[in-house]
Amino acid sequence: MDKKDKLSLRTYSAKEGELKKSWYIVDAEGQTVGRLATEVARVLRGKHKATFTPHIDTGDFVVVINAEKVKLTGKRMEQKEYYHNTLYPGGARFAKFKDVRAKNPDRIIESAVKGMLPKNSLGKKVGMKLKVYAGSAHPHEAQQPKVLTIA
């Protein structure tokens, strides 16, 4: 086996400095929460790229607009609850989906996407690239985001 054959057997691993981050915008109006969250998590993580490396943040930035207009299927509108614990005794807090949508609609998509990311420091770093807004206005026009369509 000569040197040329040896080089072709190596697995490519992306380096932090050679990565180019893109910006994408997603309109959540009429989208199902879970289906939207899986595609957004895939782009945030970088799995849509050929240069995906599991231990490095190879993903792109994602801006989600119209978070207040997402939908759920079946009886989830009435049954879905969000859980939070204050870490004090008896500190369990539950909130219904309709209450969360009325008060803080960006939390719906953030919690769905972050639940699909790794539970470590890489997941925290990747999760910070998600920007969610309740309405259609957002402050990221200068980044010239590309439209990401989700079927």
Sine and cosine of phi, psi and omega as CSV:
sin_phi,cos_phi,sin_psi,cos_psi,sin_omega,cos_omega
0.00,0.00,0.87,-0.49,0.00,-1.00
-1.00,-0.01,0.00,-1.00,-0.12,-0.99
-0.90,0.43,-0.59,0.81,-0.02,-1.00
-0.90,0.43,-0.67,0.74,0.02,-1.00
-0.91,0.41,-0.58,0.82,0.01,-1.00
-0.91,0.42,-0.64,0.77,-0.01,-1.00
-0.92,0.40,-0.55,0.83,-0.03,-1.00
-0.96,0.27,-0.25,0.97,-0.01,-1.00
-1.00,0.02,-0.06,1.00,-0.05,-1.00
-0.99,0.11,0.59,-0.81,0.04,-1.00
-1.00,0.07,0.71,-0.70,0.02,-1.00
-0.95,0.31,0.70,-0.72,0.07,-1.00
-0.76,-0.66,0.85,-0.52,-0.04,-1.00
-0.93,0.36,0.56,-0.83,0.08,-1.00
-0.97,-0.26,0.48,-0.88,-0.06,-1.00
-0.87,0.49,-0.58,0.81,-0.07,-1.00
-0.98,0.22,-0.39,0.92,-0.08,-1.00
-1.00,-0.09,0.16,0.99,-0.04,-1.00
-1.00,-0.06,0.61,-0.79,0.06,-1.00
-0.92,-0.40,0.84,-0.54,-0.03,-1.00
-1.00,-0.05,0.74,-0.67,0.06,-1.00
-0.96,-0.28,0.22,-0.98,0.06,-1.00
-0.88,-0.47,0.71,-0.70,0.04,-1.00
-0.82,-0.57,0.50,-0.87,0.06,-1.00
-0.84,-0.54,0.69,-0.72,-0.03,-1.00
-0.82,-0.58,0.76,-0.65,0.10,-1.00
-1.00,-0.06,0.89,-0.45,-0.08,-1.00
-1.00,0.04,0.04,1.00,-0.06,-1.00
-0.90,0.43,0.85,-0.53,0.02,-1.00
0.98,0.21,0.03,1.00,0.00,-1.00
-1.00,0.10,0.52,-0.85,0.12,-0.99
-0.98,0.19,0.68,-0.74,-0.14,-0.99
-0.85,0.53,-0.76,0.64,-0.07,-1.00
-0.91,0.41,-0.67,0.74,-0.01,-1.00
-0.93,0.38,-0.61,0.80,0.07,-1.00
-0.91,0.41,-0.71,0.71,-0.06,-1.00
-0.91,0.42,-0.59,0.80,0.00,-1.00
-0.91,0.41,-0.66,0.75,0.01,-1.00
-0.94,0.35,-0.64,0.77,0.02,-1.00
-0.91,0.42,-0.67,0.74,0.02,-1.00
-0.90,0.44,-0.60,0.80,0.02,-1.00
-0.90,0.44,-0.67,0.74,0.00,-1.00
-0.95,0.30,-0.65,0.76,0.03,-1.00
-0.87,0.50,-0.64,0.77,-0.05,-1.00
-0.97,0.24,-0.45,0.89,0.01,-1.00
0.99,-0.11,0.23,0.97,-0.05,-1.00
-0.96,0.30,-0.18,0.98,0.04,-1.00
-0.99,0.11,-0.09,1.00,-0.04,-1.00
-0.98,-0.21,0.46,-0.89,0.07,-1.00
-0.96,0.29,-0.33,0.94,-0.03,-1.00
-1.00,-0.04,0.29,0.96,-0.03,-1.00
-0.85,0.52,0.76,-0.64,0.08,-1.00
-0.77,-0.64,0.83,-0.55,-0.16,-0.99
-0.87,0.49,-0.53,0.85,-0.10,-1.00
-0.99,-0.14,0.11,0.99,-0.01,-1.00
-0.80,-0.60,0.56,-0.83,0.03,-1.00
-0.97,0.24,1.00,-0.10,-0.02,-1.00
-0.98,-0.22,0.07,1.00,-0.11,-0.99
-0.99,0.16,0.01,-1.00,-0.04,-1.00
-0.91,-0.41,0.18,-0.98,0.07,-1.00
-0.99,0.14,0.60,-0.80,0.02,-1.00
-0.76,-0.66,0.78,-0.63,0.08,-1.00
-0.94,-0.35,0.85,-0.53,0.02,-1.00
-0.95,-0.32,0.82,-0.58,0.03,-1.00
-0.92,-0.40,0.27,-0.96,-0.02,-1.00
0.85,0.53,0.70,0.71,-0.01,-1.00
-0.91,0.41,-0.39,0.92,-0.01,-1.00
-0.97,0.26,-0.17,0.99,-0.07,-1.00
-0.95,-0.30,0.32,0.95,0.07,-1.00
-0.97,0.26,0.30,-0.96,-0.01,-1.00
-0.77,-0.64,0.31,-0.95,0.10,-1.00
-0.86,-0.52,0.38,-0.92,0.00,-1.00
-0.98,-0.19,0.34,-0.94,0.06,-1.00
0.91,0.42,-0.61,-0.80,-0.03,-1.00
-1.00,-0.05,0.25,0.97,-0.08,-1.00
-0.91,0.43,-0.44,0.90,0.04,-1.00
-0.84,0.55,-0.64,0.77,-0.01,-1.00
-1.00,-0.01,-0.48,0.88,-0.17,-0.99
-0.99,-0.12,-0.45,0.89,-0.10,-0.99
-0.93,0.36,0.73,-0.68,0.03,-1.00
-0.80,-0.60,0.56,-0.83,0.10,-1.00
-0.97,-0.25,0.71,-0.71,-0.09,-1.00
-0.94,-0.35,0.66,-0.75,0.06,-1.00
-0.55,-0.83,0.64,-0.76,0.02,-1.00
-0.85,-0.52,0.74,-0.67,-0.01,-1.00
-0.98,0.17,-0.13,0.99,-0.02,-1.00
0.95,0.31,0.17,0.99,0.19,-0.98
-0.99,-0.12,0.38,-0.92,0.05,-1.00
-0.85,0.52,0.76,-0.64,-0.05,-1.00
0.95,0.30,0.38,0.92,-0.11,-0.99
-1.00,-0.03,0.28,0.96,0.03,-1.00
-0.95,0.32,0.77,-0.64,0.00,-1.00
-0.82,-0.57,0.72,-0.69,0.01,-1.00
-0.85,-0.53,0.62,-0.79,0.03,-1.00
-0.70,-0.72,0.72,-0.69,0.04,-1.00
-0.96,0.28,0.41,-0.91,-0.03,-1.00
-0.85,0.53,-0.71,0.71,-0.05,-1.00
-0.91,0.42,-0.55,0.84,0.04,-1.00
-0.94,0.33,-0.65,0.76,0.01,-1.00
-0.91,0.41,-0.65,0.76,0.00,-1.00
-0.90,0.43,-0.58,0.81,0.01,-1.00
-0.96,0.29,-0.63,0.78,-0.11,-0.99
-1.00,-0.01,-0.72,0.70,-0.12,-0.99
-0.57,-0.82,0.96,0.28,-0.14,-0.99
-0.91,0.41,-0.39,0.92,0.02,-1.00
-0.94,0.34,-0.37,0.93,0.01,-1.00
-0.91,0.42,-0.48,0.88,-0.02,-1.00
-0.88,0.48,-0.78,0.62,-0.04,-1.00
-0.96,0.28,-0.63,0.78,0.02,-1.00
-0.86,0.51,-0.71,0.71,-0.03,-1.00
-0.94,0.34,-0.57,0.82,0.02,-1.00
-0.92,0.39,-0.68,0.73,-0.03,-1.00
-0.95,0.31,-0.71,0.71,-0.04,-1.00
-0.91,0.41,-0.42,0.91,0.10,-1.00
-0.94,0.34,-0.30,0.95,0.00,-1.00
-0.99,-0.16,0.00,1.00,0.00,-1.00
-0.99,-0.14,0.30,-0.95,0.02,-1.00
-0.88,0.48,0.53,-0.85,-0.02,-1.00
-1.00,-0.10,0.88,0.47,0.02,-1.00
-0.46,-0.89,-0.19,-0.98,-0.05,-1.00
-0.91,0.41,-0.53,0.85,0.06,-1.00
-0.91,0.40,-0.64,0.77,0.03,-1.00
-0.90,0.44,-0.61,0.79,0.05,-1.00
-0.92,0.40,-0.66,0.76,0.00,-1.00
-0.91,0.41,-0.67,0.74,0.01,-1.00
-0.93,0.38,-0.64,0.77,-0.02,-1.00
-0.91,0.42,-0.40,0.92,0.01,-1.00
-0.96,0.27,-0.21,0.98,0.02,-1.00
-1.00,0.02,0.03,1.00,0.05,-1.00
-1.00,-0.07,0.81,-0.59,0.03,-1.00
-0.85,-0.52,0.88,-0.48,-0.07,-1.00
-0.88,-0.48,0.71,-0.70,0.00,-1.00
-0.75,-0.67,0.65,-0.76,-0.06,-1.00
-0.93,0.37,-0.65,0.76,-0.03,-1.00
-0.98,-0.18,-0.25,-0.97,-0.04,-1.00
-1.00,-0.02,-0.13,0.99,0.01,-1.00
-1.00,0.02,0.65,-0.76,0.05,-1.00
-0.50,-0.87,0.44,-0.90,-0.07,-1.00
-1.00,-0.03,0.39,0.92,-0.10,-0.99
-0.93,-0.38,0.46,0.89,0.03,-1.00
-0.91,0.41,-0.51,0.86,-0.04,-1.00
-0.91,0.42,-0.41,0.91,0.00,-1.00
-0.99,0.15,-0.13,0.99,0.00,-1.00
0.78,0.63,0.90,0.43,-0.05,-1.00
-0.94,0.35,0.58,-0.81,0.08,-1.00
-1.00,0.08,0.52,-0.85,0.01,-1.00
-0.98,0.21,0.79,-0.61,0.05,-1.00
-0.95,-0.32,0.92,-0.39,-0.02,-1.00
-1.00,-0.06,0.69,-0.72,0.01,-1.00
-0.88,-0.48,0.86,-0.51,-0.07,-1.00
-0.96,0.27,0.00,0.00,0.00,0.00
